[in-house]
Amino acid sequence: MSDRGVEDVDLLVVGGGKAGKSLAMDRAQAGWKVAMVERDKIGGTCINVACIPTKALVGSARTVLMGRHAKVMGVELDDQPLVSLDGLRRHKSSVVDGMVAAHKKMFADSGMDFILGTARFIAPRTVEVETRNEPIRLLRANIVINTGTAPAIPDLAGISESRVWTSETILQLERLPQRLIVLGGGYVGCEFASMFALFGIQVTLLQGPDQLLPREDSDVAGEVAGILANQGVGLGLGIRAQAVRRDASTGEVVAVLEDGSHVRGEESLVATGRAPVTADLGWRQPVLISPIAGSSGWTTTFAPQLVMSGRPVTSPAVRSSPMLHGTTSASSRRTSTTVRRSPEVASCPTPSLLRLSWRGWASPRPKPVPRDATWQLARFPFQRFRGPRPITTRRALGRPSWMQTLT
Ligand SMILES: Cc1cc2nc3c(=O)[nH]c(=O)nc-3n(C[C@H](O)[C@H](O)[C@H](O)COP(=O)(O)OP(=O)(O)OC[C@H]3O[C@@H](n4cnc5c(N)ncnc54)[C@H](O)[C@@H]3O)c2cc1C
């Protein structure tokens, strides 16, 4: 403790998401005095409201698929699979709760000071932390801001009064709708569309660009579109909603398209992107964020000691990528230094129960694939087996991916 109640630490991580927690544990284990402040999600977005709960639900959807194909595989089941929302929720919560408990233990074991509270800057290197039960703490350090992103609602007429769901609120849903409109055909939109179609919901997915997964090569995106169509998802590619409203008489959600036509659903999931969480960081806006899409460098901050890490500054939007950003920044004591690690391996949260992996580099320039590159092969064991099929990705990351699909 030093002057005026300010505690000095070697590293302070604000926001305990993938990048932040990896960095904090790594440095604490290396003997640094580390504090990490997390507002409400122990383990961050991925554990609580993104990768883990969705992958738990994808597991349930996969089980439905297995049940449907059981006979083909020589297994007789008495009935068709029936989805229970309570059961889905129970399964999802048990997986998430287990991960949260594991994170609590890992944080304690690493030796870091894990603080459940909200951090606000009061000076370039000083943060005040408000917790529920303890007095306000003041911490001074080199600081990594890892406050992540939250679902962004697009600026469409009527949308704010239409009670649309986001990828986070949909995890709390109280009943399964019969018809769902999904706005956005990125990883998140495709994954939910696939999952809900397998749960027996009639899904219509509207995607402004004429390709799903715009960051992927068209041949990869085409495969995914085919799989979704096989699962019964109605695909509207190149179709942009320009307004969303609730029909006063039926209570339905109505997406009004550019040509004036309508798509109706019982509920609607908006999966059109995420926005950085920086607005309430206090004092002068400490972070200047470069455009989120495709941004892959360090973001400019107002002081050389500050570094922004995590999703807002990494691409693609997958957990592994922010994690590497976090860990690599730790290898430099000067947190203002831009550190990149190459190659970077990202595992993609893929839709349609399809796992697709690629090996990517932080550099925008494609590099040759090393001989010892490790690839994660997708497996799709429930339908007729056709793979593995090499698919060359030229545009997205400039190197090949493999995926096994079954159609
Ligand atoms: C639906 C969905 C599914 C996904 N599935 C996958 C997947 O299968 N595989 C994969 O690799 N990636 C997946 N992702 C992406 C992955 O979740 C993100 O890349 C990852 O969570 C980003 O981590 P982060 O470190 O940037 O920040 P986050 O995990 O968002 O952490 C930021 C943290 O900061 C905290 N915070 C914010 N402000 C403050 C403050 N003032 N004080 C203290 N704390 C604060 C927040 O509470 C939050 O916990 C998915 C994303 C979504 C939305």
The ligand as an SDF file (V2000), in Angstrom:
LIG
                    3D

 53 58  0  0  0  0  0  0  0  0999 V2000
  -22.9280  -16.6480  -28.9130 C   0  0  0  0  0  0  0  0  0  0  0  0
  -21.4300  -16.7160  -28.9850 C   0  0  0  0  0  0  0  0  0  0  0  0
  -20.8020  -17.9340  -29.1370 C   0  0  0  0  0  0  0  0  0  0  0  0
  -19.4120  -18.0130  -29.1930 C   0  0  0  0  0  0  0  0  0  0  0  0
  -18.8270  -19.2340  -29.3550 N   0  0  0  0  0  0  0  0  0  0  0  0
  -17.4790  -19.3270  -29.4260 C   0  0  0  0  0  0  0  0  0  0  0  0
  -16.8460  -20.6070  -29.5810 C   0  0  0  0  0  0  0  0  0  0  0  0
  -17.4990  -21.6340  -29.6420 O   0  0  0  0  0  0  0  0  0  0  0  0
  -15.5010  -20.6580  -29.6530 N   0  0  0  0  0  0  0  0  0  0  0  0
  -14.7480  -19.5180  -29.5810 C   0  0  0  0  0  0  0  0  0  0  0  0
  -13.5250  -19.6190  -29.6610 O   0  0  0  0  0  0  0  0  0  0  0  0
  -15.3260  -18.2880  -29.4190 N   0  0  0  0  0  0  0  0  0  0  0  0
  -16.6660  -18.1670  -29.3510 C   0  0  0  0  0  0  0  0  0  0  0  0
  -17.2470  -16.9360  -29.1790 N   0  0  0  0  0  0  0  0  0  0  0  0
  -16.3840  -15.7390  -29.0760 C   0  0  0  0  0  0  0  0  0  0  0  0
  -15.8480  -15.5490  -27.6610 C   0  0  0  0  0  0  0  0  0  0  0  0
  -16.9070  -15.6240  -26.7130 O   0  0  0  0  0  0  0  0  0  0  0  0
  -15.1480  -14.2000  -27.5570 C   0  0  0  0  0  0  0  0  0  0  0  0
  -14.1570  -14.1120  -28.5440 O   0  0  0  0  0  0  0  0  0  0  0  0
  -14.5090  -13.9980  -26.1970 C   0  0  0  0  0  0  0  0  0  0  0  0
  -15.4760  -14.1350  -25.1630 O   0  0  0  0  0  0  0  0  0  0  0  0
  -13.8830  -12.6260  -26.1270 C   0  0  0  0  0  0  0  0  0  0  0  0
  -13.1970  -12.5410  -24.9080 O   0  0  0  0  0  0  0  0  0  0  0  0
  -12.6070  -11.1660  -24.3750 P   0  0  0  0  0  0  0  0  0  0  0  0
  -11.4160  -11.5470  -23.5940 O   0  0  0  0  0  0  0  0  0  0  0  0
  -12.4090  -10.1870  -25.4590 O   0  0  0  0  0  0  0  0  0  0  0  0
  -13.7070  -10.4990  -23.4320 O   0  0  0  0  0  0  0  0  0  0  0  0
  -14.9400  -10.9990  -22.5660 P   0  0  0  0  0  0  0  0  0  0  0  0
  -14.9510  -12.4640  -22.3630 O   0  0  0  0  0  0  0  0  0  0  0  0
  -16.1600  -10.3400  -23.1180 O   0  0  0  0  0  0  0  0  0  0  0  0
  -14.6030  -10.3870  -21.1320 O   0  0  0  0  0  0  0  0  0  0  0  0
  -14.7790   -9.0530  -20.8040 C   0  0  0  0  0  0  0  0  0  0  0  0
  -15.1850   -8.9970  -19.3650 C   0  0  0  0  0  0  0  0  0  0  0  0
  -15.0270   -7.6680  -18.8910 O   0  0  0  0  0  0  0  0  0  0  0  0
  -15.9930   -7.4300  -17.8780 C   0  0  0  0  0  0  0  0  0  0  0  0
  -16.1040   -5.9740  -17.7020 N   0  0  0  0  0  0  0  0  0  0  0  0
  -16.5900   -5.0570  -18.5820 C   0  0  0  0  0  0  0  0  0  0  0  0
  -16.4760   -3.8060  -18.0660 N   0  0  0  0  0  0  0  0  0  0  0  0
  -15.9180   -3.9430  -16.8560 C   0  0  0  0  0  0  0  0  0  0  0  0
  -15.5380   -3.0220  -15.8380 C   0  0  0  0  0  0  0  0  0  0  0  0
  -15.7020   -1.6900  -15.9650 N   0  0  0  0  0  0  0  0  0  0  0  0
  -14.9760   -3.4940  -14.6830 N   0  0  0  0  0  0  0  0  0  0  0  0
  -14.7780   -4.8410  -14.5260 C   0  0  0  0  0  0  0  0  0  0  0  0
  -15.1160   -5.7520  -15.4640 N   0  0  0  0  0  0  0  0  0  0  0  0
  -15.6680   -5.3150  -16.6100 C   0  0  0  0  0  0  0  0  0  0  0  0
  -17.2400   -8.1210  -18.4300 C   0  0  0  0  0  0  0  0  0  0  0  0
  -18.1460   -8.4500  -17.3950 O   0  0  0  0  0  0  0  0  0  0  0  0
  -16.6340   -9.3680  -19.1050 C   0  0  0  0  0  0  0  0  0  0  0  0
  -16.6910  -10.5140  -18.2700 O   0  0  0  0  0  0  0  0  0  0  0  0
  -18.6310  -16.8250  -29.1090 C   0  0  0  0  0  0  0  0  0  0  0  0
  -19.2660  -15.5770  -28.9560 C   0  0  0  0  0  0  0  0  0  0  0  0
  -20.6510  -15.5180  -28.8980 C   0  0  0  0  0  0  0  0  0  0  0  0
  -21.3140  -14.1730  -28.7100 C   0  0  0  0  0  0  0  0  0  0  0  0
  1  2  1  0
  2  3  1  0
  2 52  2  0
  3  4  2  0
  4  5  1  0
  4 50  1  0
  5  6  2  0
  6  7  1  0
  6 13  1  0
  7  8  2  0
  7  9  1  0
  9 10  1  0
 10 11  2  0
 10 12  1  0
 12 13  2  0
 13 14  1  0
 14 15  1  0
 14 50  1  0
 15 16  1  0
 16 17  1  0
 16 18  1  0
 18 19  1  0
 18 20  1  0
 20 21  1  0
 20 22  1  0
 22 23  1  0
 23 24  1  0
 24 25  2  0
 24 26  1  0
 24 27  1  0
 27 28  1  0
 28 29  2  0
 28 30  1  0
 28 31  1  0
 31 32  1  0
 32 33  1  0
 33 34  1  0
 33 48  1  0
 34 35  1  0
 35 36  1  0
 35 46  1  0
 36 37  1  0
 36 45  1  0
 37 38  2  0
 38 39  1  0
 39 40  1  0
 39 45  2  0
 40 41  1  0
 40 42  2  0
 42 43  1  0
 43 44  2  0
 44 45  1  0
 46 47  1  0
 46 48  1  0
 48 49  1  0
 50 51  2  0
 51 52  1  0
 52 53  1  0
M  END
$$$$
